[in-house]
Each structure stands twice: as C-alpha cells, then as structure tokens.
C-alpha cells in the first residue's frame, strides 16, 4: 500500500510543460488527498479455456464489476467495463490503470461512459494507462470518448507493451467539449501520449497530441471539426497493408475526413478521423473495429450493452 500511494507510483515521470505550468496547490483537496488517487490493477490469465481475472486491486474512484462473457463468437473473451465513482476527472486527480493480459488471453476493455474532464481552477489532472499483452494474447482497449470541459487541464499517457506475437486493438476519441451546450474547445490544455513498446522497452510507436485553444481550429489541426478519433491495430495475424486496407474500406462511406497508414516497423496500421457528429463517428469506429476483427480472428464485433 505504501508504494502504491507514493508520488513515484501515481505521478507521471514527465508531465508536458503545456500542462505542468498550471501546477498549483488547490484550495480544495490537494494531490494525494483521499479520493484524489485512483488506482486499478487487473491481471488476466488463461484458465480452463477462458481468460480469468486472477489479480485485482482497486482504489476509488476507479473500479470494475466482475468480468462478463457474452461474446457469442468468442465465449473465452472477458469483457471488462472500467468505471469511475467520481462522475468525472477533477483538478489534482492522479489516476493510474495497470492492465496485464497474460499469454494467450483474450480481453476487451471499455469504459462505462464517456470520460468527463471537469473545469479546474487550480492545478491539473493526469491519467496513466499501462496495458500489457503477453505472448499470443488478443486484447481490445476501446474506451468511450474523452470530453474536456471548459477550463480543464489534462494529461494522459497510454503505454501498450505488446509481445510481438500479441494482437492489440486500441482507440482514443476526443470531443471538443460539451457540444450540446455549444461549448467548443474551451478547455485550457489537453495533452495525450500513446506509446507502443515491446517487452524489452523498445519504443515502436509514439503518437503525441497537444491541444491548446484557440490554436486548435487551424487548417493543420482540427479545422472546423469537433471530434477526433484514432484507432490502432497491432497484430502479426495479418499484413500491415491488409490491416490498412481494411481500415480504409471501413471508413470509405462514412463521410468523415480520415487518413490511414502503416505503423512503424510494419507492426500494424492505424487511422485518424475527424468529424462533427458523435453518432457518425461512433458508427465509423465500430465499423473499423468489426472489419479488423473479421480480418484477424474471423468473427464480428459483438453488440455491447453497458449498464
């Protein structure tokens, strides 16, 4: 417990300057106060023909319910819904998720709802996601969108450590704000790092996003779009060009502005899409997920009903 609650564990090693410059002592609960450190550690192993949760540690506001098994095409696959009891991310929150999927496991991670980043008058918030996929594992990490409210400051670092024989599908989706209220790009700063590493620590992919309004609506950034999504498919089960073609075909009729390319080291493919309608974007990402699933493991994406 002592190690888990030490700043060295829950604070990112490096917070980008764009976010770090807002560092301050809140006039409410400070960093490290009860409820400000959220920890979730999950470990899955292949047991008895399906992927079972064998280790778990959770500290509010992060938690899960029990894994579910209702994919008719993959009854061995565990569905895990990541939940927060806090109603969103607040100033001075420090969140860390460690998700370990052992050899030959099959696990799908998602969130119960969109991640809401609330206004911050002091300091900032961070979230670290460390996802490990062992030899032969099949892992999907497809959270609901992140919505940064006006005045919010947030840094997220997602590190996927995948064995060369593992398959990982991961996505990130961002809203420009509370669009139904007319709030668009009113946050102070949003910084995201996505890394793909090998078990040796070798960095294969780095995708860095730094968003500071008002300089996010220019022609080389979001332009007139309110939504941005990324989808990464890392796998040895199909060639990177076949993955790229599947992603391109999946979005060809979506009406979104998008691009697809092969990832470094020919480890897979990825897409980035821009749009203005949440339902259209969600539908396009589901189509991409379904297309890649059919290509890699020969089964469709299941329909998820979240509590």
Secondary structure, 3 states (H helix, E strand, C coil): CCCCCCHHHHCCCCCCHHHHCCCCCCCCCCCCCCCCEEEEEEEEEEECCEEEEEEEEEECCEEECCCECCCCCCCCCEEEEEEECCCCECCCCEEEEEEEECCCCEEEEEECCCEEECCCCCCCEEEEEEEEECCCCEEEEECCCEEECCCCEEEEEEEEEECCCCEEEEEEEEECCCHHHCCCCCCCEEEEEEEEECCCCCEEEEEEEEECCCCCCCCCCCCCCCEEEEEEEECCCCCHHHHHHHHHHHHCCCCCEEEEEECHHHCEEEEEEEECCHHHHHHHHHHHHHHHHHHHHCCCCCCCCCC
